[in-house]
Amino acid sequence: MVQLRFDLADEAEVAGSLIWNDIGYLGHLAELVQRRRFRAGILAMWYPSRMLKLKQSLYLSFLVLFGCSTANTSPGATFFVGLNGYQDEMEKLEGRPERWSDRQRAGESLKKTYLVSFGGSREFNRMVDLDVRRREFLITLRHSSVKPDRVKEMKDELAVMNNDVDALKEIVKGQAANAELRAQQQPQQLETVATIGLINMAIDSFASMIIPVGPNPPSTKVGRYIVSDFGGLLSTVTTPEGQTLRCTTLVFPEAGASIKCEPPGTKS
């Protein structure tokens, strides 16, 4: 069995330790219930947007699969679905300058998705705030009459915000990877590799405000493995020995999401 090891700076903060007495335990149960309810709302919000990118036949096959599966969710996969959903939603809202409040709500929902998945992160929250702000700048520049001197000021501010997001994204990648590794189950090393790779690419896309398209799937290295994102819910992991495994992101609307990797031709 291959054991994964990564030298990643552990920037993640632990929200608090559990106190195993009657009061602490009941409080912990209440928190779990609240998180599950919020996670269900997040997936109800982002899931349809992500699924619209799939062909109808693939969509139907996933519905059958979800109906027959037991929810075994991953915090990283749940966050990955939420982050892509945010990107899709903001892309749709960019042509509607008057819907600034919806863009604000999308940013707050994404921060809560990260909180529910991994715990609190000042860096991630700051990155989202910067993203929402720079999107408003770009919308204003495209759809409004702005004086030339103010245009220059806004473009200078955009450059600063982009640099800040680029710096923050590396910290956030480390936080997310470490959180996913802590949640790793022993038989699921490849799924953990896939999840970390997909999150890294999604964060890069978030930072650049570009959703990758084209015939060649975006790829990244995680240790000695190569993860490729084919869009929708499909990805692959290539091992150091050259074997390529097919990975599917499974979404459980009332629980979260997970990733399953298997060799091509394997029947689920």
C-alpha positions as CSV (number, residue, x, y, z in Angstrom):
1,M,0.0,0.0,0.0
2,V,1.5,3.4,-1.0
3,Q,1.7,5.8,1.8
4,L,1.4,9.5,0.8
5,R,3.7,12.1,2.4
6,F,3.7,15.8,1.6
7,D,6.0,18.5,3.0
8,L,3.3,21.2,3.2
9,A,3.3,24.1,5.7
10,D,0.5,23.5,8.1
11,E,-1.2,26.9,8.1
12,A,-4.6,25.6,9.1
13,E,-6.0,26.6,12.4
14,V,-8.0,24.3,14.6
15,A,-11.2,26.0,15.6
16,G,-11.2,24.5,19.1
17,S,-10.9,21.2,20.9
18,L,-13.9,19.1,22.1
19,I,-14.6,18.9,25.8
20,W,-15.9,15.4,26.4
21,N,-18.4,16.1,29.1
22,D,-22.2,16.1,28.9
23,I,-22.4,19.8,28.0
24,G,-19.5,19.8,25.6
25,Y,-20.7,16.7,23.9
26,L,-24.3,18.0,23.4
27,G,-22.8,21.2,22.0
28,H,-20.7,19.2,19.6
29,L,-23.8,17.3,18.4
30,A,-25.6,20.6,17.9
31,E,-22.7,21.9,15.8
32,L,-22.6,18.8,13.7
33,V,-26.4,19.1,13.0
34,Q,-25.9,22.8,12.0
35,R,-23.0,22.0,9.7
36,R,-24.9,19.2,8.0
37,R,-27.9,21.4,7.4
38,F,-25.6,24.2,6.0
39,R,-23.7,21.7,3.8
40,A,-27.0,20.5,2.3
41,G,-27.9,24.1,1.5
42,I,-24.5,24.7,-0.1
43,L,-24.8,21.7,-2.4
44,A,-28.3,22.6,-3.3
45,M,-27.0,26.0,-4.4
46,W,-23.9,24.9,-6.4
47,Y,-24.8,21.4,-7.6
48,P,-27.2,22.3,-10.4
49,S,-24.8,24.8,-11.9
50,R,-22.0,22.2,-12.0
51,M,-24.2,19.5,-13.4
52,L,-25.5,21.6,-16.3
53,K,-22.0,21.2,-17.9
54,L,-22.6,17.5,-18.3
55,K,-24.3,15.8,-21.1
56,Q,-27.8,14.6,-20.3
57,S,-26.9,10.9,-20.5
58,L,-24.0,11.4,-18.1
59,Y,-26.3,13.4,-15.8
60,L,-28.8,10.6,-15.7
61,S,-26.2,7.9,-15.0
62,F,-24.9,9.9,-12.0
63,L,-28.4,10.3,-10.6
64,V,-28.7,6.5,-10.7
65,L,-25.3,6.1,-9.0
66,F,-26.2,8.6,-6.3
67,G,-29.5,6.8,-5.6
68,C,-27.6,3.6,-5.0
69,S,-24.7,4.9,-3.0
70,T,-24.1,5.4,0.7
71,A,-22.8,8.9,1.4
72,N,-19.1,8.7,2.4
73,T,-18.2,12.4,2.0
74,S,-14.8,14.2,1.8
75,P,-14.4,17.7,3.1
76,G,-12.0,18.5,0.2
77,A,-14.5,17.2,-2.5
78,T,-17.3,19.2,-0.9
79,F,-15.2,22.4,-1.0
80,F,-14.1,21.6,-4.6
81,V,-17.8,21.4,-5.7
82,G,-18.6,24.7,-3.8
83,L,-15.6,26.5,-5.3
84,N,-16.5,25.6,-8.8
85,G,-20.1,26.5,-8.2
86,Y,-19.0,29.9,-7.0
87,Q,-17.0,30.4,-10.2
88,D,-19.9,29.4,-12.4
89,E,-22.4,31.6,-10.4
90,M,-20.1,34.7,-10.6
91,E,-19.6,34.2,-14.3
92,K,-23.3,34.3,-14.8
93,L,-23.7,37.4,-12.6
94,E,-21.0,39.5,-14.3
95,G,-23.4,40.6,-17.0
96,R,-25.9,42.0,-14.4
97,P,-24.3,45.0,-12.7
98,E,-27.4,45.6,-10.6
99,R,-27.1,42.2,-8.9
100,W,-24.2,43.2,-6.7
101,S,-26.0,41.9,-3.6
102,D,-26.2,38.4,-5.2
103,R,-22.4,38.5,-5.8
104,Q,-21.9,39.5,-2.2
105,R,-24.0,36.6,-1.0
106,A,-22.1,34.2,-3.2
107,G,-18.9,35.3,-1.6
108,E,-20.3,34.8,1.9
109,S,-21.6,31.4,1.0
110,L,-18.2,30.3,-0.4
111,K,-16.6,31.4,2.9
112,K,-19.1,29.4,4.8
113,T,-18.4,26.4,2.5
114,Y,-14.7,26.5,3.5
115,L,-15.6,26.9,7.1
116,V,-17.9,23.9,7.1
117,S,-15.4,21.8,5.1
118,F,-12.0,22.7,6.7
119,G,-12.6,25.2,9.5
120,G,-11.9,28.9,9.7
121,S,-9.2,30.6,7.5
122,R,-8.5,34.3,7.7
123,E,-6.5,34.0,4.5
124,F,-9.3,32.3,2.5
125,N,-11.8,34.8,3.7
126,R,-9.5,37.7,2.7
127,M,-9.0,36.1,-0.7
128,V,-12.8,35.8,-1.3
129,D,-13.3,39.5,-0.2
130,L,-10.6,40.6,-2.7
131,D,-12.2,38.5,-5.4
132,V,-15.6,40.0,-4.9
133,R,-14.2,43.5,-4.8
134,R,-12.1,43.1,-8.0
135,R,-15.0,41.6,-9.8
136,E,-17.1,44.7,-8.9
137,F,-14.2,46.9,-10.2
138,L,-14.2,45.0,-13.5
139,I,-18.0,45.2,-13.9
140,T,-17.9,49.0,-13.2
141,L,-15.2,49.5,-15.8
142,R,-17.1,47.5,-18.4
143,H,-20.6,48.8,-17.8
144,S,-20.3,52.3,-16.4
145,S,-18.8,55.6,-17.6
146,V,-15.8,56.2,-15.4
147,K,-13.5,59.3,-15.6
148,P,-10.1,58.6,-17.1
149,D,-8.2,59.5,-13.9
150,R,-10.5,57.1,-11.9
151,V,-10.0,54.4,-14.5
152,K,-6.2,54.6,-13.9
153,E,-6.7,54.4,-10.1
154,M,-9.0,51.4,-10.4
155,K,-6.6,49.6,-12.7
156,D,-3.8,50.3,-10.2
157,E,-5.9,48.9,-7.4
158,L,-6.8,45.9,-9.4
159,A,-3.1,45.1,-9.9
160,V,-2.5,45.3,-6.2
161,M,-5.5,43.0,-5.5
162,N,-4.4,40.5,-8.0
163,N,-1.0,40.3,-6.4
164,D,-2.5,39.9,-3.0
165,V,-4.7,37.1,-4.2
166,D,-1.7,35.3,-5.8
167,A,0.1,35.5,-2.5
168,L,-2.8,34.2,-0.5
169,K,-3.7,31.4,-2.8
170,E,-0.5,29.5,-2.0
171,I,-1.2,29.7,1.8
172,V,-4.8,28.5,1.1
173,K,-3.6,25.6,-1.0
174,G,-1.4,24.4,1.9
175,Q,-4.2,24.8,4.4
176,A,-6.7,22.8,2.2
177,A,-4.1,20.1,1.5
178,N,-3.2,19.6,5.1
179,A,-6.9,19.5,6.2
180,E,-7.7,16.9,3.5
181,L,-4.6,14.8,4.5
182,R,-5.8,14.8,8.1
183,A,-9.2,13.5,7.0
184,Q,-7.7,10.8,4.8
185,Q,-8.8,7.3,5.3
186,Q,-6.1,4.6,4.7
187,P,-7.6,2.9,1.6
188,Q,-8.2,6.3,-0.1
189,Q,-4.7,7.6,-0.8
190,L,-5.4,8.1,-4.5
191,E,-8.7,9.8,-3.9
192,T,-6.8,12.2,-1.6
193,V,-4.3,12.9,-4.3
194,A,-7.1,13.6,-6.8
195,T,-8.9,15.9,-4.3
196,I,-5.8,17.9,-3.5
197,G,-4.9,18.3,-7.2
198,L,-8.4,19.3,-8.1
199,I,-8.6,21.9,-5.3
200,N,-5.2,23.3,-6.3
201,M,-6.3,23.8,-9.9
202,A,-9.7,25.2,-8.8
203,I,-7.9,27.8,-6.6
204,D,-5.6,28.7,-9.5
205,S,-8.6,29.3,-11.6
206,F,-10.2,31.3,-8.8
207,A,-7.1,33.5,-8.5
208,S,-6.9,34.2,-12.3
209,M,-10.7,34.5,-12.6
210,I,-10.5,32.2,-15.7
211,I,-12.3,28.9,-16.0
212,P,-10.0,26.6,-18.1
213,V,-11.4,25.4,-21.4
214,G,-10.0,23.6,-24.4
215,P,-9.1,20.1,-25.6
216,N,-6.2,19.6,-23.3
217,P,-7.3,19.1,-19.7
218,P,-5.6,21.2,-17.0
219,S,-3.2,19.1,-15.0
220,T,-1.0,19.5,-11.9
221,K,1.5,17.5,-9.9
222,V,0.8,16.3,-6.4
223,G,3.9,14.7,-5.1
224,R,4.9,12.2,-7.9
225,Y,1.3,11.9,-9.2
226,I,-0.3,13.9,-12.0
227,V,-4.0,15.0,-11.6
228,S,-6.0,16.1,-14.7
229,D,-9.4,17.8,-14.6
230,F,-11.7,17.0,-17.5
231,G,-14.4,19.3,-16.3
232,G,-17.9,18.4,-15.0
233,L,-17.3,15.6,-12.5
234,L,-14.5,13.7,-14.3
235,S,-10.8,13.7,-13.6
236,T,-7.8,11.3,-13.7
237,V,-4.8,10.4,-11.6
238,T,-1.6,9.1,-13.2
239,T,0.7,7.2,-10.9
240,P,4.5,7.4,-10.9
241,E,4.4,3.9,-12.7
242,G,2.3,5.4,-15.5
243,Q,-1.0,3.9,-14.6
244,T,-4.0,6.2,-15.2
245,L,-7.0,5.9,-13.0
246,R,-10.4,7.4,-13.7
247,C,-11.9,9.5,-10.9
248,T,-15.5,10.6,-10.5
249,T,-16.7,13.4,-8.1
250,L,-19.8,12.0,-6.4
251,V,-22.3,14.6,-5.0
252,F,-24.7,13.7,-2.2
253,P,-27.1,16.7,-2.0
254,E,-28.0,16.0,1.6
255,A,-24.5,15.2,2.9
256,G,-21.6,16.5,0.8
257,A,-19.3,15.2,-2.0
258,S,-16.6,12.6,-2.4
259,I,-14.2,11.4,-5.1
260,K,-13.8,7.8,-6.2
261,C,-10.8,6.6,-8.3
262,E,-10.6,3.3,-10.2
263,P,-8.8,1.8,-13.2
264,P,-10.6,2.2,-16.6
265,G,-13.0,-0.6,-17.2
266,T,-13.8,-1.3,-13.6
267,K,-17.5,-1.8,-12.9
268,S,-18.7,0.2,-9.9
